[in-house]
């Protein structure tokens, strides 16, 4: 007899505090890249450096890794050269976001 177990995944609003969000261009890039990768609604609070995404807690580390790759590491996770590299990446992501959408600052 084949027994099937259904995994119940709890979707919640994850709130991730990140560094280097400066403007609407940054927010546009974050929104578009995370929505594309995780097929979930994303909001960005530019003033407070907070990204919110509707996702399972199990995906949090993957989301944090994607943000860091874009130049927006989770607050308190980078220092020194690593922080400077993230800041440089964020400038590129910001420029892409400004070209690809409306600037909301």
N, C-alpha and C positions, 0 to 999 in steps of 0.2 A: 504494500500500500504506500503510495506516495503522499507524503505530508508536506504541505506548503505552509511556510510561515510568512506572514506579512510583516515587514518591518515598518514600524510607525515612526516617521520622521517628523519631528516637531519644528515647524517653521516659526521663526520669531524675528523681531527686529533687532539686528546686531548693531551696536554702536561702537565705532572704532575711532579713537582719537589719533590723528596723524599730524606729522610735521609738514611744513612747506606749502600748505594751501595759501595762495596769495590773492586769487581773483576768480572771476567767472570762467576764464580759460582753463584754469586748473580743475575747477568743478566740472566743466564740460567733459574734459578728458576722463576724469575719474568716473563720472556717470556713464559715459558711453562705453568705456572699456569694461567696467564691472557688469553693466546690464548685458552686454554682448557675451561675456564669459560665463555669467551665472544665471542669465535669464530671470532676473529678479529686479524689482523696483529699487532704485538707489536715490538717496538724497544727500546733499552735501551742504553743511553749515560752514560757510567760508570763514565767518568771524571767529568761530570757536574751534575750527579745525576738526570737525567731526563728520565722519562718513556713516550713514545709516543704510543698511541693506536688509531686505527680507530674505532670510536664509536659515538653514539649519545650523546649529552651534557647531556641528561636525565640520562644516565648511569654513569656519572662522580662520584657521591657520592658512588655508589656501587663499582666502580673500586678502589677508594681511600680507602674504607673500606677493600677490599680484600688485597690491598698492605699493609695496617697497620697490618692486621692479619698475614701476612708473615714476618713482622718485618721491613717494609719499609714505615713508616708513611710519609704523606705529610709534607714537610719542614715547620717548625714553628707551628706544631699542637701538639707536645708532649714536656714535660719537666719533670725533676726530675725522680721519680721512673718509671713513664710511659715511658720516653725516654730510661731508662736503660733496661726495660723489652723489648722494641722494639729492642734495640741493641742485646740483648741476642737471641731473636727470629731470627734476621737477620743472626747470626752466624750459627744457625741450617739450615736455608734456604740456606745459602751459601754452606755449606757442602753438602747438598742434590744436589744442582746445580752442584757442582764439580764432584760428583760421577755419575751424570746422563747425563753429556754432556761435551763438550769441554770447557776448560777454555780460555777465550779470553783476558787475561790481559797481 
